[in-house]
Amino acid sequence: MSPSKPPERRSNANGRPPTYLMQSISGMSSAKKKELKRIGYGILIFSFVVPVLASIALRAFVGIGLHPIAWLFCGVGMVVGLALAWPEMGIYMLSRLPAAVAKLLPKNLASKILRRPERRNGDE
């Protein structure tokens, strides 16, 4: 009998185990990845081209531009499109989101809301 080997520990570039999102993206077929990129590019184009054309048309015919709220929604659409077109960047943005929100909130409120759940199985 040979001694049993310890199980290999998979990790990503940071040395941490891959997240479920990264595992699911890695497990996708190339056709599904291309479809995801097409959807992301479509959202990016739609979120940029339509508001720009609408703003140009409004300025030409009415003399006013789009409301800032409309541009905010377009920006959100562009972020979603980027996250779908480049999934690795989308996962990075999702992992950095709590830290960015914590900087915007008061410290006591951020510590209550953005607390990480306890890990019972010892995984990082």
Backbone as CSV, one residue per row, in Angstrom:
resi,resn,N_x,N_y,N_z,CA_x,CA_y,CA_z,C_x,C_y,C_z
1,MET,0.824,-1.194,0.000,0.000,0.000,0.000,0.863,1.251,0.000
2,SER,0.479,2.174,-0.826,1.210,3.434,-0.860,0.520,4.435,0.053
3,PRO,1.293,5.324,0.634,0.669,6.333,1.514,-0.244,7.233,0.686
4,SER,-1.326,7.619,1.297,-2.280,8.476,0.583,-1.739,9.895,0.475
5,LYS,-1.984,10.470,-0.674,-1.539,11.846,-0.910,-2.566,12.806,-0.340
6,PRO,-2.114,13.936,0.175,-3.091,14.941,0.608,-3.781,15.510,-0.625
7,PRO,-5.027,15.897,-0.492,-5.737,16.446,-1.661,-5.084,17.732,-2.127
8,GLU,-5.028,17.882,-3.456,-4.462,19.103,-4.018,-5.392,20.267,-3.754
9,ARG,-4.811,21.359,-3.425,-5.611,22.554,-3.163,-5.522,23.465,-4.368
10,ARG,-6.666,23.711,-4.992,-6.693,24.600,-6.146,-6.714,26.036,-5.654
11,SER,-6.103,26.902,-6.431,-6.132,28.315,-6.057,-6.064,29.154,-7.315
12,ASN,-6.446,30.412,-7.163,-6.379,31.329,-8.288,-5.087,32.130,-8.203
13,ALA,-4.973,33.186,-8.981,-3.733,33.972,-9.029,-3.396,34.598,-7.683
14,ASN,-4.412,34.889,-6.852,-4.164,35.502,-5.547,-3.774,34.482,-4.494
15,GLY,-3.835,33.196,-4.832,-3.546,32.165,-3.860,-4.773,31.722,-3.093
16,ARG,-5.928,32.285,-3.414,-7.165,31.902,-2.753,-7.880,30.847,-3.583
17,PRO,-8.729,30.048,-2.963,-9.511,29.101,-3.758,-10.429,29.847,-4.716
18,PRO,-10.695,29.283,-5.905,-11.561,29.981,-6.860,-12.985,30.088,-6.334
19,THR,-13.638,31.180,-6.663,-15.015,31.374,-6.232,-15.935,30.528,-7.097
20,TYR,-17.176,30.379,-6.651,-18.152,29.630,-7.440,-18.383,30.286,-8.789
21,LEU,-18.392,31.622,-8.816,-18.572,32.324,-10.093,-17.433,32.016,-11.056
22,MET,-16.199,32.035,-10.554,-15.053,31.763,-11.416,-15.072,30.318,-11.882
23,GLN,-15.467,29.395,-11.013,-15.551,27.999,-11.407,-16.608,27.803,-12.482
24,SER,-17.736,28.489,-12.343,-18.793,28.323,-13.340,-18.388,28.917,-14.684
25,ILE,-17.659,30.018,-14.675,-17.193,30.606,-15.927,-16.131,29.716,-16.563
26,SER,-15.254,29.161,-15.752,-14.221,28.270,-16.278,-14.836,27.007,-16.860
27,GLY,-15.952,26.572,-16.311,-16.601,25.362,-16.773,-17.495,25.550,-17.987
28,MET,-17.661,26.781,-18.453,-18.513,27.049,-19.608,-17.845,26.590,-20.893
29,SER,-18.664,26.179,-21.841,-18.130,25.839,-23.164,-17.771,27.131,-23.895
30,SER,-16.975,27.002,-24.938,-16.559,28.206,-25.676,-17.753,28.875,-26.360
31,ALA,-18.738,28.078,-26.775,-19.930,28.671,-27.400,-20.708,29.511,-26.385
32,LYS,-20.825,29.025,-25.163,-21.534,29.788,-24.116,-20.764,31.051,-23.753
33,LYS,-19.432,30.963,-23.713,-18.635,32.155,-23.421,-18.797,33.210,-24.511
34,LYS,-18.827,32.766,-25.783,-19.036,33.709,-26.881,-20.417,34.352,-26.790
35,GLU,-21.418,33.553,-26.427,-22.768,34.092,-26.286,-22.827,35.126,-25.160
36,LEU,-22.148,34.841,-24.049,-22.094,35.782,-22.933,-21.420,37.082,-23.360
37,LYS,-20.330,36.975,-24.128,-19.651,38.173,-24.619,-20.550,38.965,-25.567
38,ARG,-21.281,38.273,-26.440,-22.189,38.974,-27.351,-23.259,39.737,-26.582
39,ILE,-23.799,39.111,-25.550,-24.802,39.790,-24.723,-24.188,41.018,-24.060
40,GLY,-22.987,40.864,-23.516,-22.304,41.987,-22.878,-22.025,43.130,-23.834
41,TYR,-21.537,42.792,-25.040,-21.284,43.834,-26.039,-22.584,44.508,-26.459
42,GLY,-23.649,43.720,-26.585,-24.950,44.297,-26.945,-25.436,45.288,-25.904
43,ILE,-25.299,44.926,-24.635,-25.711,45.832,-23.555,-24.841,47.084,-23.554
44,LEU,-23.522,46.907,-23.775,-22.626,48.068,-23.835,-23.024,49.023,-24.954
45,ILE,-23.257,48.487,-26.124,-23.621,49.331,-27.257,-24.969,50.009,-27.010
46,PHE,-25.934,49.229,-26.551,-27.258,49.793,-26.297,-27.191,50.873,-25.219
47,SER,-26.386,50.660,-24.169,-26.300,51.620,-23.070,-25.526,52.872,-23.444
48,PHE,-24.771,52.827,-24.525,-24.011,54.000,-24.929,-24.617,54.692,-26.147
49,VAL,-24.919,53.930,-27.166,-25.362,54.516,-28.436,-26.746,55.143,-28.318
50,VAL,-27.678,54.447,-27.722,-29.047,54.962,-27.633,-29.105,56.284,-26.856
51,PRO,-28.485,56.386,-25.674,-28.542,57.681,-24.975,-27.819,58.810,-25.715
52,VAL,-26.715,58.484,-26.364,-25.991,59.528,-27.099,-26.842,60.035,-28.260
53,LEU,-27.450,59.131,-29.019,-28.323,59.550,-30.119,-29.540,60.323,-29.608
54,ALA,-30.102,59.864,-28.492,-31.252,60.575,-27.915,-30.847,61.966,-27.449
55,SER,-29.674,62.065,-26.847,-29.203,63.372,-26.387,-28.972,64.318,-27.563
56,ILE,-28.388,63.805,-28.652,-28.158,64.632,-29.837,-29.496,65.087,-30.433
57,ALA,-30.443,64.162,-30.521,-31.754,64.509,-31.073,-32.469,65.528,-30.199
58,LEU,-32.420,65.343,-28.885,-33.070,66.300,-27.988,-32.436,67.678,-28.092
59,ARG,-31.108,67.724,-28.167,-30.424,69.022,-28.284,-30.787,69.705,-29.602
60,ALA,-30.897,68.924,-30.660,-31.177,69.503,-31.978,-32.608,70.012,-32.090
61,PHE,-33.565,69.237,-31.560,-34.974,69.594,-31.775,-35.597,70.377,-30.627
62,VAL,-35.188,70.104,-29.401,-35.843,70.741,-28.256,-34.906,71.722,-27.554
63,GLY,-33.611,71.478,-27.638,-32.662,72.375,-26.999,-32.267,71.957,-25.588
64,ILE,-32.703,70.798,-25.149,-32.299,70.298,-23.832,-31.637,68.938,-24.003
65,GLY,-30.878,68.526,-23.009,-30.219,67.221,-23.057,-30.947,66.208,-22.189
66,LEU,-30.352,65.049,-22.083,-30.922,64.016,-21.218,-30.735,64.380,-19.755
67,HIS,-31.656,63.946,-18.935,-31.587,64.176,-17.499,-30.431,63.359,-16.922
68,PRO,-29.758,63.871,-15.888,-28.646,63.119,-15.291,-29.037,61.721,-14.795
69,ILE,-30.284,61.544,-14.375,-30.729,60.209,-13.932,-30.653,59.223,-15.102
70,ALA,-31.008,59.674,-16.296,-30.923,58.801,-17.477,-29.480,58.381,-17.729
71,TRP,-28.548,59.324,-17.574,-27.136,58.979,-17.763,-26.663,58.025,-16.675
72,LEU,-27.195,58.152,-15.457,-26.835,57.225,-14.384,-27.272,55.804,-14.732
73,PHE,-28.495,55.647,-15.231,-28.965,54.324,-15.631,-28.138,53.778,-16.792
74,CYS,-27.734,54.638,-17.699,-26.893,54.196,-18.808,-25.530,53.720,-18.294
75,GLY,-24.998,54.408,-17.298,-23.735,53.988,-16.706,-23.848,52.632,-16.036
76,VAL,-24.953,52.392,-15.357,-25.174,51.082,-14.733,-25.253,50.008,-15.812
77,GLY,-25.949,50.305,-16.899,-26.021,49.362,-18.016,-24.663,49.062,-18.601
78,MET,-23.817,50.071,-18.689,-22.470,49.856,-19.217,-21.630,49.005,-18.282
79,VAL,-21.773,49.187,-16.987,-21.040,48.353,-16.026,-21.487,46.897,-16.135
80,VAL,-22.792,46.677,-16.265,-23.304,45.316,-16.431,-22.785,44.719,-17.734
81,GLY,-22.779,45.501,-18.794,-22.257,45.021,-20.071,-20.786,44.654,-19.987
82,LEU,-19.999,45.474,-19.302,-18.581,45.156,-19.108,-18.400,43.866,-18.317
83,ALA,-19.218,43.701,-17.280,-19.103,42.504,-16.443,-19.449,41.247,-17.230
84,LEU,-20.363,41.349,-18.181,-20.714,40.173,-18.991,-19.720,39.948,-20.125
85,ALA,-19.223,41.016,-20.733,-18.281,40.872,-21.842,-16.935,40.340,-21.357
86,TRP,-16.500,40.778,-20.189,-15.249,40.299,-19.588,-15.563,39.785,-18.184
87,PRO,-15.918,38.514,-18.071,-16.365,37.975,-16.779,-15.334,38.087,-15.656
88,GLU,-14.057,37.956,-15.984,-13.037,38.053,-14.933,-13.039,39.442,-14.303
89,MET,-13.221,40.474,-15.144,-13.297,41.832,-14.622,-14.579,42.024,-13.823
90,GLY,-15.667,41.402,-14.274,-16.919,41.480,-13.530,-16.806,40.865,-12.153
91,ILE,-16.130,39.731,-12.062,-15.925,39.089,-10.755,-15.040,39.961,-9.874
92,TYR,-14.019,40.571,-10.467,-13.154,41.470,-9.702,-13.956,42.655,-9.168
93,MET,-14.829,43.236,-10.012,-15.643,44.366,-9.566,-16.575,43.945,-8.435
94,LEU,-17.169,42.759,-8.543,-18.052,42.273,-7.480,-17.296,42.049,-6.181
95,SER,-16.052,41.583,-6.277,-15.286,41.342,-5.052,-14.850,42.651,-4.392
96,ARG,-14.689,43.707,-5.172,-14.260,45.007,-4.635,-15.423,45.901,-4.224
97,LEU,-16.633,45.529,-4.586,-17.799,46.360,-4.299,-18.014,46.616,-2.806
98,PRO,-17.942,45.615,-1.924,-18.151,45.904,-0.495,-17.154,46.911,0.076
99,ALA,-15.898,46.833,-0.345,-14.898,47.783,0.151,-15.204,49.196,-0.339
100,ALA,-15.669,49.322,-1.579,-16.000,50.642,-2.111,-17.208,51.232,-1.394
101,VAL,-18.208,50.400,-1.130,-19.404,50.878,-0.424,-19.050,51.240,1.015
102,ALA,-18.162,50.475,1.630,-17.764,50.755,3.013,-17.098,52.121,3.135
103,LYS,-16.379,52.544,2.099,-15.738,53.859,2.135,-16.761,54.988,2.049
104,LEU,-17.901,54.730,1.436,-18.921,55.761,1.279,-19.822,55.899,2.503
105,LEU,-19.973,54.815,3.259,-20.866,54.817,4.421,-20.120,55.211,5.690
106,PRO,-20.829,55.712,6.713,-20.183,55.938,8.004,-19.655,54.617,8.555
107,LYS,-18.575,54.680,9.319,-17.872,53.471,9.750,-18.759,52.521,10.560
108,ASN,-19.560,53.030,11.491,-20.374,52.132,12.310,-21.481,51.473,11.490
109,LEU,-22.047,52.194,10.527,-23.075,51.626,9.671,-22.472,50.597,8.715
110,ALA,-21.286,50.899,8.182,-20.632,49.970,7.258,-20.260,48.671,7.957
111,SER,-19.822,48.740,9.208,-19.436,47.510,9.908,-20.646,46.629,10.198
112,LYS,-21.816,47.237,10.388,-23.031,46.447,10.617,-23.520,45.787,9.332
113,ILE,-23.548,46.549,8.250,-24.136,46.074,6.999,-23.200,45.138,6.240
114,LEU,-21.937,45.475,6.151,-21.009,44.760,5.284,-20.167,43.718,6.013
115,ARG,-20.654,43.219,7.099,-19.915,42.209,7.848,-19.910,40.907,7.068
116,ARG,-18.753,40.251,6.986,-18.645,38.970,6.281,-19.186,37.867,7.173
117,PRO,-19.835,36.879,6.577,-20.337,35.765,7.380,-19.185,34.928,7.927
118,GLU,-19.429,34.307,9.054,-18.400,33.460,9.640,-18.235,32.214,8.794
119,ARG,-16.998,31.776,8.667,-16.723,30.559,7.911,-16.593,29.417,8.897
120,ARG,-17.483,28.467,8.800,-17.485,27.362,9.768,-16.562,26.235,9.354
121,ASN,-16.286,26.078,8.066,-15.483,24.941,7.630,-14.007,25.265,7.503
122,GLY,-13.581,26.462,7.804,-12.174,26.814,7.795,-11.642,27.251,6.449
123,ASP,-12.462,27.270,5.412,-11.999,27.723,4.100,-11.805,29.223,4.100
124,GLU,-10.894,29.683,3.263,-10.720,31.124,3.084,-11.482,31.587,1.914
